[in-house]
Amino acid sequence: MQGRFAVLLKVLFIGFMTLVMLIPTLFIMNLVNERQARRQEATDEIMKGWGGQQTLSGPVLVVPFLVQSMIVNEKGEKTARNELHYSYFLPDKLQVQSNLESQTLYRGIFKVPVYQGKVEIEGRFVKPDLTPWNIAAENIYWDRAFLTMGVSDLRGLRETPQVQWNQAQVSFEPGTKQASPFDSAIQAKLPPLDGTTTAYNFKMTLHLGGGQHLAFLPLGKDTQVKLSSNWPHPSFTGNFLPINRSVDERGFQAEWKIPETARAIPQSWIDSSSELYLPNFAFGADFMLPVDIYQFTTRAAKYAMLFILLTFVAFFLFEIMSKLRIHPVQYLLVSAGLCVFYLLLLSLSEHIAFAWAYIAATAGTVGLITAYLMTVLQKKSRALLMATVLTGLYGYLFTLLRAEDYALLMGSAGLFVILAAVMFLTRKINWYDIDQNKNIVPEAAPVVA
């Protein structure tokens, strides 16, 4: 009875110590979040001077018009009121072609992918038609029409853009939110529109810089976008994926074709509508870093409790099967060594490649624990067996981190194999007939001459 009670007490102790080790694990997770926040601060500082994530919208043709109404006051007096409104027209055809040169900028130890290059935009507008809204011809200000182009971060413009509007050349100026459907935009005052021209061709070139992300809005009745860059790690995002793409170590090329029927955006409207939220239809590419060390470290730290528990189970089996007594302090020191692994991984991966950081952290942790266990387990063979188990676990974890799509499957299969191994090794143990005082005898200490 005494042996069974001792075993039960040791099992409860293992469970308690596993829960206690949640505390350093949580500290490690908080440290990862803190480092992520510092990286974001460094990214924001770089973007502030270079140009941030960009979304290009448009161009959109804007035609002002006058709305006349009568206001009756409390005394029954009528007063005429004139209000200026705006009508918006999207291109009948829109073609965008961009070739961007990417590079990596550093702020301390943190790096941010940025780009710059030319964005060539051309297309055609058909003659604006305001008759669906019953606007009188004399109330339409054709001579005040302008073109607006949404650029989410104007700091990324390297030159003042110009637009070729039929035969005229017009420069863009800073836009105003009052007349533009975009929060950040530039606009160009157009030559007076006349009633004889049925279509207007336009062409412009934006010298643009930005970082991490570039997106477009499919505002043409037929939109075609071609994007290429020397960045080899793109991620295509948004509501539309490219119909053609190629990615290799030299960079990527992508092409989108979006017809009017594939987007829920009207070709024309009047005034800004709260229901017309254009950014919902954006698409483009993210310029990603090949390895997000903080994401990988976070995922690795989520397995910390499993590693500690498995190590405790291995120690417990040594006690049961090898007639050893392992003190609770020794359990604690080994679990602390396992937690230090994640600190090593985080700090090293900020300076060297993640794979090498993982190898170095694994070698340091396994080496430290093995050297310690050579005395604790009293035999070199036992310590080497434990080192083999730990090395296998860390190798298994690295495979899980790399295989994102199959992580759940591999994790489930791995746990099944581990459980099967424990059940196999303990299948002949009679748990009702364990007496630590009788069956577990500490080995004699070596005699010192």
Backbone torsions as a table, in degrees:
resi	resn	phi	psi	omega
1	MET	NA	-38.9	-179.0
2	GLN	-64.0	-40.2	179.2
3	GLY	-65.5	-43.1	179.5
4	ARG	-63.3	-38.9	178.3
5	PHE	-64.7	-38.3	179.2
6	ALA	-65.4	-40.9	178.3
7	VAL	-64.9	-44.7	178.8
8	LEU	-61.1	-40.1	179.4
9	LEU	-63.9	-39.9	179.3
10	LYS	-66.5	-38.0	177.4
11	VAL	-63.8	-42.8	177.9
12	LEU	-64.1	-38.0	178.2
13	PHE	-63.5	-42.3	178.9
14	ILE	-61.0	-43.4	177.7
15	GLY	-62.9	-41.7	179.7
16	PHE	-64.7	-45.0	-179.2
17	MET	-65.3	-34.3	176.8
18	THR	-62.5	-41.7	177.9
19	LEU	-68.2	-38.1	179.4
20	VAL	-61.4	-37.8	-178.4
21	MET	-71.4	-3.3	170.7
22	LEU	-62.9	-30.2	-176.0
23	ILE	-62.9	-54.8	177.2
24	PRO	-63.9	-30.1	177.5
25	THR	-63.5	-41.4	178.3
26	LEU	-65.8	-37.6	176.5
27	PHE	-61.7	-39.5	179.0
28	ILE	-64.9	-42.9	178.7
29	MET	-62.4	-40.7	177.6
30	ASN	-64.9	-37.0	178.1
31	LEU	-64.9	-40.5	176.6
32	VAL	-60.8	-43.7	178.5
33	ASN	-62.9	-37.8	178.5
34	GLU	-64.8	-41.9	178.4
35	ARG	-66.8	-35.9	175.3
36	GLN	-62.8	-41.3	178.9
37	ALA	-63.9	-39.3	178.3
38	ARG	-67.0	-37.1	176.3
39	ARG	-64.4	-39.3	179.4
40	GLN	-65.6	-37.7	176.3
41	GLU	-62.2	-43.4	177.8
42	ALA	-63.9	-39.6	178.2
43	THR	-62.8	-43.4	-179.8
44	ASP	-63.3	-37.5	179.1
45	GLU	-65.3	-41.3	178.9
46	ILE	-66.7	-44.7	-178.6
47	MET	-63.0	-32.3	-178.2
48	LYS	-60.9	-35.2	-179.0
49	GLY	-95.3	-24.7	-174.8
50	TRP	-96.6	-38.1	-170.7
51	GLY	123.8	133.1	-173.5
52	GLY	-91.2	-157.7	177.6
53	GLN	-63.8	132.5	-172.1
54	GLN	-112.0	139.4	169.1
55	THR	-129.7	119.4	-179.9
56	LEU	-98.0	128.3	-175.2
57	SER	-130.3	123.9	175.5
58	GLY	111.2	-163.2	11.3
59	PRO	-79.5	163.2	177.5
60	VAL	-126.6	133.7	177.9
61	LEU	-88.7	126.5	-177.4
62	VAL	-116.8	126.8	178.9
63	VAL	-121.9	116.1	177.9
64	PRO	-74.7	153.8	174.7
65	PHE	-150.1	160.3	-175.4
66	LEU	-103.3	136.5	175.5
67	VAL	-117.9	120.5	-179.5
68	GLN	-104.4	136.0	179.5
69	SER	-146.4	162.9	178.9
70	MET	-110.6	133.9	178.5
71	ILE	-112.4	130.5	178.9
72	VAL	-107.1	121.0	179.9
73	ASN	-84.5	-172.9	-176.9
74	GLU	-65.5	-25.5	180.0
75	LYS	-88.0	1.7	-179.7
76	GLY	84.3	8.3	179.2
77	GLU	-82.1	138.5	-178.6
78	LYS	-99.2	137.1	178.5
79	THR	-132.7	131.7	179.1
80	ALA	-76.9	137.9	178.1
81	ARG	-129.4	130.3	178.3
82	ASN	-110.4	128.3	-179.9
83	GLU	-124.7	138.1	178.3
84	LEU	-92.4	127.0	178.1
85	HIS	-123.8	172.4	-176.3
86	TYR	-132.4	140.1	172.9
87	SER	-111.1	144.7	-173.8
88	TYR	-122.5	135.3	-178.2
89	PHE	-131.5	133.9	179.9
90	LEU	-94.6	157.4	-178.7
91	PRO	-65.8	146.3	173.8
92	ASP	-75.4	-27.2	179.1
93	LYS	-144.2	135.9	-178.5
94	LEU	-140.5	123.7	177.7
95	GLN	-126.5	129.8	-179.4
96	VAL	-126.3	132.1	176.0
97	GLN	-135.4	128.3	-175.3
98	SER	-139.7	136.2	174.5
99	ASN	-126.1	114.2	-172.6
100	LEU	-113.0	139.9	173.3
101	GLU	-99.4	123.1	-177.4
102	SER	-105.4	157.8	176.5
103	GLN	-157.3	173.5	-179.4
104	THR	-117.3	124.5	176.0
105	LEU	-104.0	150.4	-175.8
106	TYR	-118.8	143.0	168.6
107	ARG	-130.5	98.5	-171.7
108	GLY	69.3	-127.1	178.7
109	ILE	-91.0	-3.7	-175.6
110	PHE	-95.0	141.9	-178.7
111	LYS	-123.5	147.7	-176.6
112	VAL	-134.4	127.4	175.8
113	PRO	-77.4	129.4	178.6
114	VAL	-129.3	170.0	-179.1
115	TYR	-148.4	162.1	169.6
116	GLN	-159.1	155.5	-178.7
117	GLY	163.9	-166.8	-177.7
118	LYS	-98.2	139.9	171.9
119	VAL	-121.1	108.7	-178.1
120	GLU	-96.9	125.8	-175.8
121	ILE	-125.4	130.0	176.1
122	GLU	-147.4	160.2	-179.6
123	GLY	173.4	-157.4	-174.8
124	ARG	-149.7	138.2	170.6
125	PHE	-107.2	138.4	169.2
126	VAL	-83.9	165.1	-178.3
127	LYS	-58.7	126.6	179.7
128	PRO	-61.0	138.1	-179.2
129	ASP	-124.0	113.0	-179.6
130	LEU	-101.6	5.1	-178.3
131	THR	-62.5	-31.3	179.1
132	PRO	-59.6	-20.5	-179.7
133	TRP	-104.5	11.5	176.8
134	ASN	55.4	45.9	177.1
135	ILE	-91.8	123.8	179.3
136	ALA	-64.0	142.5	-175.7
137	ALA	-59.5	-36.5	-177.7
138	GLU	-72.1	-13.0	179.7
139	ASN	-95.8	3.7	-179.9
140	ILE	-96.6	126.1	-178.9
141	TYR	-93.8	79.8	-179.4
142	TRP	-64.7	-26.6	-177.6
143	ASP	-81.7	-3.5	-180.0
144	ARG	-114.5	14.2	178.9
145	ALA	-67.0	148.8	178.6
146	PHE	-148.0	164.9	179.2
147	LEU	-108.1	134.6	178.4
148	THR	-122.7	142.0	-177.3
149	MET	-132.9	123.2	-179.6
150	GLY	-82.4	124.8	174.1
151	VAL	-129.8	113.5	-169.3
152	SER	-64.5	-30.9	177.3
153	ASP	-131.1	100.9	-175.8
154	LEU	-67.8	-17.1	177.8
155	ARG	-65.6	-16.5	-179.6
156	GLY	-80.9	-9.1	179.0
157	LEU	-74.3	123.3	-177.9
158	ARG	-90.4	-23.6	177.5
159	GLU	-141.0	159.7	175.1
160	THR	-71.7	116.8	-176.8
161	PRO	-70.5	151.6	173.2
162	GLN	-127.3	149.4	179.5
163	VAL	-121.6	134.8	173.1
164	GLN	-92.5	111.5	-175.7
165	TRP	-108.8	102.8	-168.3
166	ASN	53.2	-113.0	-178.7
167	GLN	-99.2	-2.5	-176.6
168	ALA	-96.0	152.8	176.9
169	GLN	-117.5	120.8	-173.9
170	VAL	-128.2	139.5	178.3
171	SER	-92.1	147.7	175.4
172	PHE	-82.7	154.1	176.1
173	GLU	-132.6	164.3	175.6
174	PRO	-57.4	135.6	-178.0
175	GLY	-90.7	171.6	177.7
176	THR	-119.5	143.5	-179.1
177	LYS	-66.3	-26.6	-176.4
178	GLN	-61.1	-38.8	-174.4
179	ALA	-106.6	-3.2	-176.0
180	SER	-111.7	142.4	176.2
181	PRO	-77.9	0.6	-176.8
182	PHE	-112.3	147.4	-179.9
183	ASP	-68.6	-33.6	179.4
184	SER	-133.0	120.0	-171.5
185	ALA	-153.5	164.0	168.9
186	ILE	-120.0	156.6	-179.1
187	GLN	-143.4	153.8	-178.2
188	ALA	-128.0	125.9	176.6
189	LYS	-72.9	125.1	-174.9
190	LEU	-95.3	155.9	170.7
191	PRO	-59.6	153.9	-178.8
192	PRO	-54.7	132.1	176.4
193	LEU	-78.7	141.5	179.5
194	ASP	-116.6	169.2	-176.4
195	GLY	-84.1	-4.5	-176.6
196	THR	-95.8	-25.4	-178.8
197	THR	-79.9	126.2	-177.1
198	THR	-94.0	-17.0	-179.5
199	ALA	-152.0	151.6	-179.9
200	TYR	-128.1	120.3	176.6
201	ASN	-92.0	143.7	179.0
202	PHE	-136.8	155.2	178.0
203	LYS	-154.9	134.6	-178.9
204	MET	-149.2	159.8	176.5
205	THR	-131.2	124.8	176.1
206	LEU	-103.6	125.5	171.8
207	HIS	-93.3	104.1	-163.9
208	LEU	-122.6	143.1	171.9
209	GLY	-126.7	152.8	179.7
210	GLY	-172.8	-172.7	-178.5
211	GLY	-147.8	144.8	170.6
212	GLN	70.6	-36.5	-171.0
213	HIS	-150.4	139.5	173.2
214	LEU	-138.5	127.0	-177.3
215	ALA	-134.9	161.2	179.9
216	PHE	-133.0	158.0	172.7
217	LEU	-109.2	135.6	-179.3
218	PRO	-81.8	71.2	-174.2
219	LEU	-87.9	-7.2	176.5
220	GLY	-82.5	151.7	173.7
221	LYS	-58.6	-37.4	167.8
222	ASP	-128.6	117.5	-175.8
223	THR	-113.1	132.4	175.4
224	GLN	-131.6	126.9	-178.2
225	VAL	-127.8	130.2	173.8
226	LYS	-121.3	126.4	-176.9
227	LEU	-130.9	131.4	177.2
228	SER	-139.7	152.0	-179.1
229	SER	-161.1	162.4	176.0
230	ASN	-89.2	8.2	178.3
231	TRP	-80.3	124.4	-172.5
232	PRO	-89.8	2.9	-175.9
233	HIS	-128.3	65.2	179.0
234	PRO	-86.6	158.6	170.5
235	SER	-132.9	116.3	-176.5
236	PHE	-83.1	125.6	-171.2
237	THR	-128.5	173.1	175.6
238	GLY	102.6	-172.2	-176.4
239	ASN	-79.2	-10.9	-179.1
240	PHE	-133.3	131.6	175.9
241	LEU	-99.5	152.6	-178.1
242	PRO	-64.7	143.9	177.3
243	ILE	-81.1	-23.9	175.7
244	ASN	-133.8	137.8	178.9
245	ARG	-154.9	152.6	172.4
246	SER	-148.2	133.1	-177.6
247	VAL	-134.5	128.0	174.1
248	ASP	-148.5	-171.9	-176.1
249	GLU	-67.4	-15.3	178.7
250	ARG	-88.7	-10.3	-179.8
251	GLY	138.0	-157.7	-178.5
252	PHE	-143.0	159.1	172.6
253	GLN	-136.4	139.0	-178.8
254	ALA	-146.1	149.8	-179.7
255	GLU	-138.6	132.9	176.1
256	TRP	-117.2	141.4	170.9
257	LYS	-132.7	119.0	-173.6
258	ILE	-128.8	111.8	176.9
259	PRO	-81.2	168.2	-178.9
260	GLU	-59.8	-36.1	-176.7
261	THR	-69.6	-13.2	-178.7
262	ALA	-92.6	-1.5	-179.6
263	ARG	-132.7	144.7	-178.6
264	ALA	-97.7	59.7	179.2
265	ILE	-125.6	125.8	178.1
266	PRO	-69.4	155.2	179.6
267	GLN	-77.1	-18.9	179.5
268	SER	-156.2	152.7	176.4
269	TRP	-161.9	169.4	178.4
270	ILE	-118.9	140.1	-179.5
271	ASP	59.0	165.7	-179.4
272	SER	-78.3	132.3	-178.9
273	SER	-110.6	132.7	178.6
274	SER	-68.5	-21.8	179.0
275	GLU	-79.7	-15.0	-176.7
276	LEU	-97.1	85.6	-179.3
277	TYR	-101.3	92.3	-171.7
278	LEU	-63.1	-37.1	-177.7
279	PRO	-57.9	-17.2	178.1
280	ASN	-60.8	-21.2	-173.8
281	PHE	-103.3	11.5	-176.9
282	ALA	-69.0	152.3	175.7
283	PHE	-149.3	158.7	179.7
284	GLY	167.7	-145.1	-174.8
285	ALA	-140.5	143.2	171.9
286	ASP	-99.1	137.3	174.9
287	PHE	-95.2	94.7	-170.8
288	MET	-95.7	151.4	168.7
289	LEU	-74.9	144.8	-174.8
290	PRO	-61.2	-32.9	-179.2
291	VAL	-136.3	124.1	173.3
292	ASP	-91.5	98.2	-172.6
293	ILE	-62.8	-31.7	-178.3
294	TYR	-74.2	-35.4	175.9
295	GLN	-65.8	-43.1	179.3
296	PHE	-66.0	-40.7	179.9
297	THR	-65.5	-39.5	177.5
298	THR	-62.3	-44.4	179.1
299	ARG	-64.4	-39.1	178.6
300	ALA	-65.1	-41.0	-178.2
301	ALA	-65.3	-25.0	178.0
302	LYS	-65.8	-20.0	178.1
303	TYR	-94.2	4.2	-175.9
304	ALA	-60.6	-44.3	-177.7
305	MET	-64.4	-36.4	177.6
306	LEU	-64.2	-42.2	179.3
307	PHE	-63.6	-44.3	-179.7
308	ILE	-64.1	-43.2	-179.8
309	LEU	-63.2	-43.9	179.8
310	LEU	-64.5	-37.0	177.2
311	THR	-65.9	-41.3	176.9
312	PHE	-62.7	-40.8	178.9
313	VAL	-63.1	-41.4	178.1
314	ALA	-62.4	-42.1	177.2
315	PHE	-62.3	-42.1	-179.3
316	PHE	-62.3	-40.7	177.8
317	LEU	-65.4	-37.0	175.0
318	PHE	-60.1	-40.9	179.5
319	GLU	-63.9	-42.8	-176.1
320	ILE	-73.6	-42.1	-170.0
321	MET	-97.0	-19.0	-175.7
322	SER	-116.1	10.2	177.0
323	LYS	56.6	47.7	178.3
324	LEU	-113.9	155.4	170.2
325	ARG	-117.4	118.7	178.5
326	ILE	-109.3	122.8	-174.8
327	HIS	-73.7	148.8	177.4
328	PRO	-54.8	-33.9	178.3
329	VAL	-63.2	-35.7	178.4
330	GLN	-68.8	-38.1	171.6
331	TYR	-56.2	-46.0	-175.5
332	LEU	-64.5	-43.0	-177.8
333	LEU	-65.6	-40.8	179.4
334	VAL	-66.3	-41.8	178.6
335	SER	-65.3	-34.1	176.0
336	ALA	-64.5	-39.1	176.1
337	GLY	-61.7	-37.0	177.7
338	LEU	-65.8	-35.5	178.9
339	CYS	-70.9	-35.0	179.2
340	VAL	-61.9	-27.3	178.3
341	PHE	-52.0	-42.3	-175.9
342	TYR	-72.2	-32.3	173.9
343	LEU	-66.4	-42.8	176.8
344	LEU	-61.5	-44.6	-179.3
345	LEU	-60.6	-44.8	-178.6
346	LEU	-65.3	-47.8	-175.8
347	SER	-69.3	-40.2	-179.2
348	LEU	-70.8	-37.5	-176.5
349	SER	-69.3	-17.0	175.7
350	GLU	-75.5	-11.6	-176.4
351	HIS	-121.5	-27.0	179.2
352	ILE	-129.0	172.5	-179.9
353	ALA	-58.1	145.9	-173.7
354	PHE	-60.6	-40.4	-178.7
355	ALA	-61.7	-44.4	178.3
356	TRP	-67.5	-36.8	176.7
357	ALA	-63.4	-39.1	179.6
358	TYR	-65.9	-43.5	179.2
359	ILE	-62.9	-44.3	-179.0
360	ALA	-64.9	-43.2	179.7
361	ALA	-65.4	-40.1	178.1
362	THR	-64.3	-46.1	-179.4
363	ALA	-61.8	-43.3	179.7
364	GLY	-64.3	-45.4	-177.5
365	THR	-67.6	-48.7	-179.4
366	VAL	-64.4	-39.6	178.2
367	GLY	-62.8	-43.9	179.5
368	LEU	-62.4	-47.8	-177.4
369	ILE	-66.7	-38.5	179.6
370	THR	-64.0	-45.2	179.2
371	ALA	-60.8	-38.1	178.9
372	TYR	-69.0	-41.2	-175.1
373	LEU	-73.6	-17.2	177.4
374	MET	-61.2	-30.1	175.8
375	THR	-88.9	-41.0	-176.8
376	VAL	-64.9	-44.9	-177.4
377	LEU	-87.5	-4.8	170.3
378	GLN	68.8	-1.5	175.7
379	LYS	-141.0	136.6	179.0
380	LYS	-62.7	-36.1	-178.5
381	SER	-63.1	-38.2	178.9
382	ARG	-67.3	-41.9	178.3
383	ALA	-64.0	-40.1	178.6
384	LEU	-67.3	-34.8	175.7
385	LEU	-63.4	-42.7	177.8
386	MET	-65.4	-37.8	177.5
387	ALA	-63.5	-38.6	178.2
388	THR	-64.5	-41.6	178.4
389	VAL	-62.3	-46.8	-179.4
390	LEU	-64.4	-42.0	178.6
391	THR	-61.4	-41.1	177.1
392	GLY	-63.3	-39.8	179.2
393	LEU	-65.3	-44.0	179.9
394	TYR	-68.3	-35.8	174.8
395	GLY	-64.6	-39.3	177.2
396	TYR	-64.5	-40.8	178.7
397	LEU	-64.0	-42.2	179.4
398	PHE	-60.9	-38.9	177.0
399	THR	-63.6	-40.0	177.9
400	LEU	-62.9	-41.1	-178.9
401	LEU	-65.2	-35.1	-178.2
402	ARG	-79.5	-34.1	-175.7
403	ALA	-95.4	76.1	-176.3
404	GLU	-63.2	-42.5	-175.6
405	ASP	-68.8	-27.4	-176.5
406	TYR	-113.2	15.1	-176.3
407	ALA	-61.3	-43.4	-178.9
408	LEU	-64.9	-44.7	179.7
409	LEU	-62.8	-47.1	-178.9
410	MET	-67.4	-36.6	178.3
411	GLY	-65.0	-44.0	179.3
412	SER	-64.2	-43.8	179.3
413	ALA	-64.4	-40.1	179.2
414	GLY	-63.3	-44.2	178.2
415	LEU	-63.4	-37.4	178.0
416	PHE	-62.5	-44.5	179.9
417	VAL	-64.4	-42.1	179.8
418	ILE	-63.5	-44.8	178.6
419	LEU	-62.4	-41.0	178.7
420	ALA	-62.9	-39.5	179.9
421	ALA	-65.4	-43.0	178.8
422	VAL	-63.4	-43.4	179.3
423	MET	-63.3	-38.7	-179.6
424	PHE	-67.0	-43.0	-177.2
425	LEU	-69.6	-27.9	-176.3
426	THR	-105.2	12.8	-173.0
427	ARG	-67.3	-26.4	-176.7
428	LYS	-99.6	2.6	-179.8
429	ILE	-79.6	130.3	175.3
430	ASN	-92.8	96.8	-174.0
431	TRP	-67.1	-20.5	178.3
432	TYR	-83.3	-7.5	-175.5
433	ASP	-128.4	43.7	178.4
434	ILE	-105.1	121.6	176.5
435	ASP	-124.9	104.5	-175.8
436	GLN	-61.1	-34.5	-178.8
437	ASN	-66.4	-28.1	-176.1
438	LYS	-98.7	-38.8	-170.9
439	ASN	-95.8	-22.7	-177.1
440	ILE	-111.0	106.2	-176.3
441	VAL	-115.8	119.3	178.5
442	PRO	-59.3	141.0	178.6
443	GLU	-69.7	148.7	-177.9
444	ALA	-65.8	139.4	178.6
445	ALA	-69.7	146.4	179.4
446	PRO	-62.4	142.2	-178.6
447	VAL	-83.4	126.9	179.1
448	VAL	-94.0	120.6	-178.1
449	ALA	-71.0	NA	NA
